[in-house]
Amino acid sequence: MGPDNLGKTLVLSSLPLVLDGGLATELERRGHDLRDALWSARLLRDDPAAIEEVHLDYLRAGARCLTTASYQASLEGFAAQGESSEGAERLLRRSVILAERARARFREETGPARGGGDVLVAASVGPYGATRHDGSEYHGNYGLSHEDMVAFHTPRLRILWDAGPDLLACETIPSLEEARALLAVLRLVPGTKGWMSFSCRDERHTVHGEAIRECARLLDRASQIVAIGVNCTPPGLIASLIREIRLETTKPIVVYPNSGERWDAEAQCWRGAPDGRKLEDYVDEWVANGASLIGGCCRIGPADIRGISARLTGKR
């Protein structure tokens, strides 16, 4: 499936679409220590097979869209750990290749008749703050100009797109300012298509403080954005945020919340308790309010995606 057909595909065929869950969550559960500035992206270099296996297990759980292990990957981050510029580019491309390999293996296991032919690969484009490894993606106060953010995002996004994913997942975006920068980058890279999802602090605002309606209004006018939504946000806030977004757009809405816990950047651990309800118990409400791409983010694993898939099976 080529990216040029993606917008039409999302609108006409495979919705609701089941996304995958947290990559780092599942890698840590399998014994990998990710206390590193590169987070799960470190395994692109050190254990790529582990990433591929997690991708494959999400497909087996019912996901039909894989998000690559490039969220916290950057040319600058790899360079800080001794990679050459060529090596850093190779690792970014590898994130897409691993998801494509998992898709190919899943197709061999299941065949097109059982869903193996309709899997998308979304190259993750995380916010600038994610590459700082200091939790600043959860507030967006970078002290950077628009031009600085465009300069940071452009080479990474170009490399990921050239690797051949079906679309981009510009995710966990904390602010309207960074959304504007990413739109400028998309315009610099012809042919790009993708969704953009924001992290939010309450039922109506991004973590930086802008109204999610304002973000949706901006993205509704952007032809390269095929879906708008929210991720890495407590599940109890999602229904209201969907309603706010729907007031400003008819584009597909993407939601993939975290477990409801809060990341403590200083202590490098999660705080609080997870939401008391299973994610699958929210699905009917989210679909009724307008969501059509649904999955999970941090602390959400294959079992959760299996539950979401089972709930959505009868809604396609």
FIFIKE-480794 format. One record per residue (C-alpha): x, y, z. Coordinates in steps of 0.02 Angstrom, whole numbers, always signed. Layout:
BEGIN
ATOM     px     py     pz
ATOM      X      Y      Z
...
END
This chain:
BEGIN
ATOM     px     py     pz
ATOM     +0     +0     +0
ATOM    +81   +160    -55
ATOM    +76   +319    +49
ATOM    -10   +416    -90
ATOM   -165   +309    -64
ATOM   -164   +316   +124
ATOM   -289   +456   +154
ATOM   -418   +369    +44
ATOM   -379   +203   +126
ATOM   -409   +271   +302
ATOM   -574   +348   +252
ATOM   -646   +207   +148
ATOM   -587    +35   +198
ATOM   -511    -25   +359
ATOM   -585    +82   +499
ATOM   -590    +63   +645
ATOM   -405    +20   +635
ATOM   -314    -63   +779
ATOM   -144    +12   +821
ATOM     -7    -70   +922
ATOM    +42    -31  +1103
ATOM   +196    +29  +1194
ATOM   +359    -34  +1121
ATOM   +472     +8  +1268
ATOM   +343    -61  +1389
ATOM   +349   -231  +1309
ATOM   +538   -231  +1285
ATOM   +561   -194  +1471
ATOM   +438   -331  +1516
ATOM   +549   -451  +1418
ATOM   +701   -402  +1519
ATOM   +784   -261  +1422
ATOM   +857   -118  +1524
ATOM   +809    +42  +1433
ATOM   +879   +167  +1557
ATOM   +975   +254  +1421
ATOM   +964   +419  +1328
ATOM   +911   +324  +1172
ATOM   +776   +225  +1266
ATOM   +707    +87  +1154
ATOM   +801   +157  +1005
ATOM   +961    +88  +1082
ATOM   +903    -86  +1032
ATOM   +904    -33   +849
ATOM  +1091    -51   +870
ATOM  +1108   -179  +1010
ATOM   +964   -303   +984
ATOM   +859   -266   +830
ATOM   +785   -441   +833
ATOM   +700   -400   +999
ATOM   +610   -253   +919
ATOM   +554   -359   +772
ATOM   +482   -491   +890
ATOM   +381   -361   +986
ATOM   +313   -293   +822
ATOM   +263   -468   +770
ATOM   +178   -505   +936
ATOM    +73   -347   +920
ATOM    +15   -406   +750
ATOM    -28   -575   +823
ATOM   -129   -483   +956
ATOM   -234   -397   +823
ATOM   -141   -235   +782
ATOM   -148   -185   +600
ATOM    -31    -36   +610
ATOM   +146    -44   +679
ATOM   +238   +109   +745
ATOM   +426   +102   +721
ATOM   +559   +110   +857
ATOM   +613   +285   +805
ATOM   +518   +391   +932
ATOM   +673   +438  +1031
ATOM   +797   +408   +891
ATOM   +889   +556   +818
ATOM  +1047   +592   +722
ATOM  +1109   +695   +869
ATOM  +1069   +560   +996
ATOM  +1160   +425   +899
ATOM  +1308   +540   +870
ATOM  +1321   +571  +1058
ATOM  +1346   +384  +1079
ATOM  +1483   +374   +950
ATOM  +1388   +333   +790
ATOM  +1446   +409   +627
ATOM  +1320   +508   +525
ATOM  +1307   +359   +406
ATOM  +1281   +241   +552
ATOM  +1146   +351   +627
ATOM  +1053   +358   +462
ATOM  +1067   +170   +445
ATOM   +989   +145   +618
ATOM   +844   +262   +578
ATOM   +809   +165   +418
ATOM   +824     +2   +514
ATOM   +676    +53   +622
ATOM   +565    +47   +468
ATOM   +646   -112   +401
ATOM   +612   -205   +564
ATOM   +428   -163   +560
ATOM   +419   -215   +377
ATOM   +504   -380   +418
ATOM   +378   -413   +556
ATOM   +237   -375   +433
ATOM   +311   -496   +306
ATOM   +326   -633   +436
ATOM   +147   -604   +492
ATOM    +86   -616   +313
ATOM   +177   -782   +296
ATOM    +94   -844   +455
ATOM    -83   -789   +415
ATOM   -102   -752   +230
ATOM   -202   -606   +160
ATOM   -369   -689   +196
ATOM   -339   -677   +383
ATOM   -281   -497   +389
ATOM    -99   -516   +341
ATOM   -118   -408   +188
ATOM   -183   -248   +265
ATOM    -48   -201   +392
ATOM    +20    -23   +391
ATOM   +192    +34   +448
ATOM   +197   +206   +528
ATOM   +369   +284   +555
ATOM   +369   +364   +727
ATOM   +422   +547   +732
ATOM   +434   +595   +914
ATOM   +444   +772   +981
ATOM   +608   +864  +1004
ATOM   +595   +841  +1193
ATOM   +598   +652  +1179
ATOM   +776   +658  +1115
ATOM   +832   +759  +1267
ATOM   +788   +616  +1386
ATOM   +731   +741  +1518
ATOM   +542   +728  +1507
ATOM   +525   +893  +1415
ATOM   +408   +814  +1288
ATOM   +281   +817  +1429
ATOM   +280  +1007  +1437
ATOM   +358  +1068  +1274
ATOM   +455  +1214  +1350
ATOM   +611  +1193  +1245
ATOM   +670  +1371  +1223
ATOM   +689  +1342  +1036
ATOM   +634  +1450   +892
ATOM   +522  +1388   +752
ATOM   +674  +1382   +639
ATOM   +771  +1279   +767
ATOM   +634  +1148   +776
ATOM   +617  +1139   +588
ATOM   +806  +1115   +572
ATOM   +801   +975   +701
ATOM   +654   +879   +628
ATOM   +692   +894   +442
ATOM   +838   +773   +417
ATOM   +766   +638   +530
ATOM   +594   +647   +452
ATOM   +668   +643   +276
ATOM   +773   +488   +316
ATOM   +623   +398   +391
ATOM   +511   +439   +244
ATOM   +641   +386   +118
ATOM   +649   +217   +206
ATOM   +475   +182   +135
ATOM   +344   +173   +274
ATOM   +160   +186   +230
ATOM   +143   +344   +335
ATOM   +221   +446   +474
ATOM   +162   +450   +655
ATOM   +204   +623   +722
ATOM   +163   +580   +902
ATOM   +163   +643  +1081
ATOM   +172   +820  +1015
ATOM   +161   +936  +1166
ATOM   +120  +1103  +1086
ATOM    +40  +1196   +942
ATOM   +211  +1274   +910
ATOM   +293  +1107   +876
ATOM   +145  +1053   +769
ATOM   +174  +1207   +661
ATOM   +358  +1163   +645
ATOM   +318   +985   +592
ATOM   +194  +1047   +463
ATOM   +332  +1156   +391
ATOM   +444  +1003   +382
ATOM   +310   +899   +296
ATOM   +296  +1033   +163
ATOM   +485  +1021   +136
ATOM   +475   +832   +105
ATOM   +360   +803    -45
ATOM   +234   +662    -39
ATOM   +234   +639   +148
ATOM    +74   +583   +234
ATOM    +43   +547   +416
ATOM    -56   +575   +573
ATOM    -16   +697   +712
ATOM    -63   +660   +892
ATOM    -42   +768  +1046
ATOM     -9   +732  +1229
ATOM   -138   +820  +1337
ATOM   -148   +876  +1518
ATOM   -338   +881  +1536
ATOM   -499   +859  +1436
ATOM   -467  +1009  +1322
ATOM   -283  +1061  +1320
ATOM   -114  +1000  +1263
ATOM    +18   +979  +1397
ATOM    +89  +1147  +1342
ATOM    -80  +1229  +1367
ATOM   -157  +1259  +1196
ATOM   -336  +1209  +1162
ATOM   -339  +1043  +1069
ATOM   -475  +1121   +960
ATOM   -348  +1250   +900
ATOM   -227  +1111   +854
ATOM   -362  +1016   +760
ATOM   -414  +1174   +668
ATOM   -235  +1199   +608
ATOM   -214  +1019   +552
ATOM   -384  +1008   +468
ATOM   -315  +1126   +335
ATOM   -156  +1024   +308
ATOM   -172   +906   +160
ATOM    -27   +797   +218
ATOM   -111   +757   +384
ATOM   -228   +609   +363
ATOM   -280   +589   +546
ATOM   -277   +696   +703
ATOM   -279   +640   +883
ATOM   -209   +609  +1055
ATOM    -84   +488  +1130
ATOM    +13   +458  +1292
ATOM   -132   +535  +1388
ATOM   -236   +453  +1526
ATOM   -381   +353  +1452
ATOM   -511   +442  +1558
ATOM   -476   +605  +1464
ATOM   -490   +534  +1289
ATOM   -679   +542  +1257
ATOM   -686   +729  +1292
ATOM   -532   +761  +1185
ATOM   -609   +665  +1040
ATOM   -764   +773  +1051
ATOM   -658   +931  +1051
ATOM   -561   +875   +898
ATOM   -719   +823   +805
ATOM   -786  +1000   +821
ATOM   -646  +1059   +706
ATOM   -620   +918   +580
ATOM   -698   +776   +484
ATOM   -531   +687   +467
ATOM   -507   +518   +553
ATOM   -466   +533   +738
ATOM   -324   +430   +812
ATOM   -312   +390   +998
ATOM   -187   +283  +1091
ATOM   -180   +326  +1276
ATOM    -59   +268  +1409
ATOM   -111   +170  +1562
ATOM   -151   +325  +1665
ATOM    +14   +323  +1759
ATOM   +130   +475  +1757
ATOM   +313   +476  +1702
ATOM   +434   +550  +1829
ATOM   +577   +613  +1719
ATOM   +693   +649  +1865
ATOM   +676   +477  +1945
ATOM   +658   +390  +1775
ATOM   +506   +290  +1830
ATOM   +317   +286  +1822
ATOM   +214   +356  +1966
ATOM    +35   +330  +2020
ATOM    -83   +190  +1981
ATOM   -149   +134  +1812
ATOM   -326   +173  +1764
ATOM   -445    +49  +1845
ATOM   -532     +4  +1682
ATOM   -465    -99  +1540
ATOM   -435     -2  +1380
ATOM   -558   -113  +1288
ATOM   -695    -52  +1404
ATOM   -675   +124  +1333
ATOM   -680    +75  +1151
ATOM   -868    +87  +1121
ATOM   -872   +263  +1194
ATOM   -720   +318  +1092
ATOM   -794   +251   +930
ATOM   -963   +329   +968
ATOM   -878   +498   +990
ATOM   -782   +484   +828
ATOM   -617   +389   +851
ATOM   -571   +272   +710
ATOM   -388   +225   +744
ATOM   -367   +153   +919
ATOM   -220    +76  +1012
ATOM   -109   +105  +1163
ATOM    +48   +197  +1215
ATOM   +159   +183  +1369
ATOM   +122    +37  +1487
ATOM     +3    -42  +1363
ATOM    +50   -214  +1299
ATOM     -8   -351  +1180
ATOM   -142   -414  +1299
ATOM   -223   -242  +1298
ATOM   -215   -233  +1108
ATOM   -294   -405  +1097
ATOM   -439   -342  +1201
ATOM   -459   -186  +1092
ATOM   -453   -291   +934
ATOM   -585   -409   +999
ATOM   -699   -262  +1042
ATOM   -674   -179   +872
ATOM   -691   -336   +766
ATOM   -877   -315   +744
ATOM   -866   -128   +708
ATOM   -775   -129   +541
END
